[in-house]
Amino acid sequence: MASADFFPHTQDQLAELVSEVLKVARQRGASDCAAEVSEGSGLSVSVRKGQVETIEQNRDKGLGVTVYLGQRKGHASTSDFSRKALHDTVQAALDIARYTAEDECAGLPDADVIERAPRDLDLFHPWPIQAPEAIALARRAEASAFAVAPAISNSEGASVTAQHSQFMLANSRGFLGGYPYSRHSLWVAPIAKQGQDMQRDDWYSSERDSARLADPEALGRYAAQRALARLGGRKLSTRTCPVLFEAPLATGLLGALVQALSGGALYRRSSFLLDSLGQQVLASHVNLEENPNLRGASGSAPFDEEGVRTQARQVVRRGVIQGYFLSSYSARKLGMKTTGNAGGSHNLRLSSERTAPGDDFAAMLKRMGTGLLVTELMGQGVNYVTGDYSRGASGYWVENGVIAYPVEEVTIAGNLKQMLRQIVAIGSDEIVRGTKKTGSILIESMTLAGN
């Protein structure tokens, strides 16, 4: 099925729109300019206890233009693609630029970093699913959860989404590129009840290609098993012990590292990893790679949101920071060059040189011995300026490498600087969440605040 079956415009037509905007902007006095046009359509359905709760279909479009008058910048946008609306939007951006202060770091990317021949990374996999089929799929996942045990008697529901989008980006430095892309998902959240104790858990699968989504029955069963395992949760006394972050939560730790290494936080001096380039920040066996060019992957992109080419690189080598995550603007503020990360990171993989193929989840529990396995975090207790980390948590107490009982209502605390250095091991139980991939992460020691 071709992209034309999902979008009102062809890629050529989108290219004509942004080219027209650039032409008008230059004619009206812009020294530089960039434009992006996008459109998308999607379907989302949700069911709860077998009954349809929502059916949503979306169709959206938009065009944004950024103009520069020397070092002054203006931006405006519209959802109207008529010729008059495009011209009015350009004029609005120019009017804004005339009243903004000059910024010596403002401007388009340098010509030498712009992608001139974007690669096809196989990011568009259409899923022509209709509402009745999507409802049936969601019902299968939820019904499978209910079938696991009588204790699974309720649910927060199950959902299926299919999203198709495309865009075209151009600027006055000669860049023109865009492509269609897709994202599809399946999610279920069963609730387990035993007496007065109620626990919920969830699981989801998200892929560009619907054929790679998890089997709905398997997804439902796994989510139900997770909810059941949480029944009978206990509290812990305050103590210090090793902590194992389950792989989905471990991607959150990776996200905290990315945030601290991002240009915006660095030039604002609001990161606990200021001036960390070339410094030992993580344990000496830990590496972090970025590979934007993996075909079909969730975090792949041949160029960033500024048209800068993306390329594979090692961000952390044996615990030492090799690079930051920079856009053109943040790079100039820091006196550096863009890393092609305007808009975020691409296909990050955190790994350890000590990890063996057999270091699965069970092996990581044995490696920890006695400590806390964390499977859920609550709150936003991360201070990126100081690195202080304090989050509400639940999970399981582990003794001699075996899960002993579920744990709830505890707080885990530490400092990210110390936590990153105290990564003892990273499991081979890797999972992808968004643009990040890692296995479970074992931290040598954290403080648990309990009773």
N, C-alpha and C positions, 0 to 999 in steps of 0.2 A: 504494500500500500504506500503510495507516494505522499509527500508532504502536502501536495495540492489538495488532498482529500480532507485536510484538517485546518488549512489556513486560507483566508480570503485573498491574500496576496502571494505572489511568487517572490523568490529571493531577488530576482531582477527588478521587480517592482519596488521592493524595499530599498534596493540600491539606488533607484531613481529618486526616491523620496529624500534620502539623506544627501544625495548629490545636489539636489535642488536647494536644500537648506544651506549647504556649504556655499553654494554659488551666490545665493542672496546675501548671506552674511558677509562675504568678502566684498560684494558690490556695495554694501552699506557701510563699509569702513572697518570691519573686524580685521585685526592683524593676524589672528588665528582663530580657528573654530573647530568644533567637533559635534557630531550628531549621532544619536542612536534611535532606532525605531524598533519596536517589538510588538508581537501579538501572540496570543495563546488561547487555547481552549482546553477544557477539562471536564471530567465527571467525578463526582464524589458521592458515595452513598454510605449510610450507616444503618445498622440494625441493632436492636437490643431485645433479647429474649425472643428472637425470631421475628419481631415486628419491625417494619420499616420505620426509621425515625427521621431520616433526612435523605433527600435526593437533590443534589446541587449540580447545576451545569454552569460553567463560567466561560465567558468569551470576553477578552479584553485586548486593548491595544493602546499604544502610547508612543509619543515621540518627544525626545528631549534634545535641546540644543545648548551648547556651552560656547560662549564667545569671549574673546580676549581683545581688549583695547590696550595694547602694550602689556603692562603687568596688572591690569584691572580685569576682573572676571565677572561675567554675568551668566545666569542660567535660567531657562524657562522651558515649560513643557506643555503639551497638548494631547488630547485624545482625538482631535479632529484632523483628518489627513487632507482636507481640502486645500487648494492652493492658497487661498486667502488666509486660512488659519495658520499654515506653515509660515507665511510671510509675517503675520502678526506675532507669531511666537519668536521669530528671529528678532523682530524689533523690540519685543519685551525684554529679551536677553540683553540686547545692546543698551537699552535704557537703564537696566539694572547695573550693567558694567560701568556706565558713566558716573554712577554715584557711589561706587565701591572704592575703598582705599587700595593703593598699589601694594602688591605683595611680590617681593623679588623672587619668590619660589613658585609663583603661579605660572602655568603654561602647559603646553602639550609635551608629550614625551620627546626626547631627542631623536633625531632621524635615524641614528645608528642602531636603536633598540626596537624599532617598529617591525612587526612581522609583515613581510612582503609576500609570502606564499603560504598562507594558512593550510595546515594539513587537515584531512578528513579523519576524525578520530572515532567515527562510528557511534555518535551520541544520540541518534534519532531512531527509536524503535517504536513505531506506532502500535497502539493497542485499540482496535476498533470495538471495544466492549460497550455494550448498551446497558442501560439501567437494570433491566431484569436479570441479565447475566451477572452484573456486579453484585446485586442483592443476593443472588443464589450463592455466589462465592463467599460473601460475608457470612451468610447463614451457615454454610458448611464449616467455616472456621469456628464460629460460636458453638454450633451443635457439637462439634468434636470436643470442645472444652467441657461442655455440660456432661458428655458421655463418660468422662474420666472417672468421676466419683459423685455420689449423692451430695457430698458437701459443696460441690460447685452448683449452687442453686440460683445464683444471680450473676449479673454481668453489667459492666459499664458499656458493653456493646462491642461491635466489630465494624470495621470500615474498609472500603476499597476505594482507591483513587487512581485516576489515569489522567496525566497532564501532558499536553503537547505545546511546545512554544518554539518561536523562532525570532531572530533579531538580525539587524544589520548595523554595523558601526563604521563610521568614517571620520576622518579628520583632514585638515588642510595640509598635513605633512605627507599626504599620499597614501594613507592607510584606508583600505576598504575591505571589510570582512564580516562574515556572519554565517550562521548555520541554524538548522532546526535541532531541537533536542527534546528528550522525553524523560519523565520521572513517574514511576508507578509504585504503588504500595498496598500492603495488606496488613491490618492491625487487629488485635483482639485483646480484651481486658476482662478476664473472668474474676469473679469474687467467690471466695471460699468462706463457709461459715461452719463453726463448731461451737454449739452453745451460744454464749454471748460474744465469742471471739469471731471477728470478721477480718479477712485479709484479702487484698487484691494485688494482682500483678498483671503485667502485660508483656506482649512481645510483638515485634513487627518485622516485616521484610520490605525493603525498598530497593528497586532496581530501575535502570534505564530500559531494560528489556523485560517485558512481562513474563516471558518464558523462563526467566531465571528467578522469579518470585518463589518463595517457599511454598510447599504443598499446604493448602489451607487446613487439612486435617492434622498434619504434623504440627503446624503452628498453634492450632487450638489446644492440642494435647500438651504441648510444652508449656504454654502460658498457664494452663490449668495446674500442671504439676508444680510450677513455681508458686502459684497462689496457695496450694495445699501445703507446701513445705513451710510456709510462713506461719501457719497456725500454731498457737501455743507459744508465742514469742515471750521471751523473758528480758528483764533488765539486768544490767551488769553493774558491779561496783566500779568506782573510778580506779583506773589502772593505766599502766604503760605496757604496750604489747605490739607485736608485729601486726600489720594490716595488709590484707590482700584485696585489691580492688578488682572486682569482676570486670571482664573485658569491656562491656558497654560503658561502664563508669570510668574505666581507665582512659577511654578516649576523651573524657572530660578533663583528666589531668593533662593530657596532651594539648587540649584546647587552652588550658591555663598557660602552658608554656608558650604556645603560639601568640596568645594575647600579650604576654610580657615581652615577646620579641618583635612585636608589630611596630611599624614606624610611628604611628600616631601616638602610642603610649611612650615611645622612646623620646621623640622630640618634645613632647610635653613634660618630660621628666616625671612621668607617672607610672613607672615600671620598676619592679624590684630587680630587674636585670639590666639596668643602665650600664652602658660601656662594657658589656659582657663579651663582645667580639674577641675571639681568641682566648677566652677564659674557660677554665674547667667549671662547668655549672652542673652537669649531671654525672652520675656514676661513670667510671672510666670504661665500662663495657657497653654503654648505651649509644646507639646511633639513631639519627633521624634523617630520613631521605624524603625528598619531594620529587615526584615524577608526574608532571602534568600531561604526559603524552601516552598514557595507557589507553589502549583502544576500549571504548565502551564503559569505562569506569565512571563512577559517580562524580569524582572530583577532577575530571580531565577537561582541559581547555587548550587550544592551540595558541591563544593569546589572552591577555587579561582585559579588564574593562577599559583600558586605555589603548588597546591595540599593540601592546608590547609583547614580543614573543616570549613564550614560556619555555623553560628547559629544565631537564633533570639536574638536581644538585644535592649535595649532602649539607644539610643545615647543621647537624651535630655529628661530629666524628669522635668516637671514644670519649664522649662526655664534654668535648670542647665545642663551643659555639663557632660555627664557620660562617654564618650569615643570618641576616634579619629578614623580615617580611615587609618589603617596601614598595610603595607606589612612587610615581615620579615626584609628587609633591613632598612626601615624607622623606624621600631620599635627598632631595635638595635641602630640606631643613637640616638634615644630618651631615651634609657635605659628602653624600655618597651617590651611588647609581641605583636606579630602580631594579628590583629583583623580579619584576613581572607579577607582583602580587596585589595590584589594584583590584579590590573586590574580594580578596581572601586567598587562602592557601589552596594547594592542589595535590590531592592524592599523597598525603603524608603517611609514612610508615615508621613507627617507633619500634625498634628492635634491640635485642641484646646479643652480643657476640657469644654469650654463654648459653643461649637457648639451643636445646637439642630438639629434634623432631618429636621425641617422646615426652616433651615437657608440656603435656596437656593440662587441663584444669585439675584433674586428680593429682597429677604430679606436683602442681603448684601448691595444693593443699598440704601434701606431704612435706614439701620444701619449707612451708611456713611452720609446720609442727603444731604449735598452739598459738592461737591468736584470733583475730576478727576477720571474717570474710564479709566485705561490704557489697551489698547488692542494690541498695537504694540510698540516694542522698537527698536531703531536703534543705531549703534555704539557699541564700546567695552569699554565704560567709567567706568570701575570698577578697582580700585586700591586695590589689595588684601593685600598690605603691610599696608596701612593706613585705608582701609575700605571706602575711598571716593567713592561716587557713583554719576555718572552724565551720563544720557542717553537721546538721542533724543526720543520723544514719540508722539504717537497719540492715540486718543480714543474718549471719550465723556465727556462733562460737565454735571454733575448731579445736579439737584436742587430739594430739598425736597424729595429725594429718587426716582426721576424720571429722565430719560435721557432727557436732554433739547436739545442738538445739538452736532454734531461731532466736534472734535477738532484736529488740526494738527499743526505741526511745533512748538512744545514746547519742552523744556528740563526739566526733573525732576532731582532734585539733593538732596543729603543727605549724610549720612554716615551710612554704614551697621551696625555698632555697635549700633547706635541710632535707626535705622529702625527696627532691630530685637527686640529691647526692646519695641518698640512702635507698635507692632502688636496688634491691637485692637480685631480683630476677624478673624477666618478662616471659610469659608463657607462649607456647605455640598455638594456643586456642584463640587465634586472631579473629577479629570481627571488624567489619567496616561500619562506621557510623558517619554519614555525611562524607566529608573529604578526608577523614582520619581512619587509620587502621592500626590496631595494636592488640596484643594479647593481654591477659590479666597481669597486673603489676603488683609485685610484692614490695612493700616498704618496710624497712628494718624495724622502725619503732615510731609509734604515735601515741598521743595521750587520749584515753577514752574517759569522758566524763559521764558517769552514770548516777547510781543512787548515792 
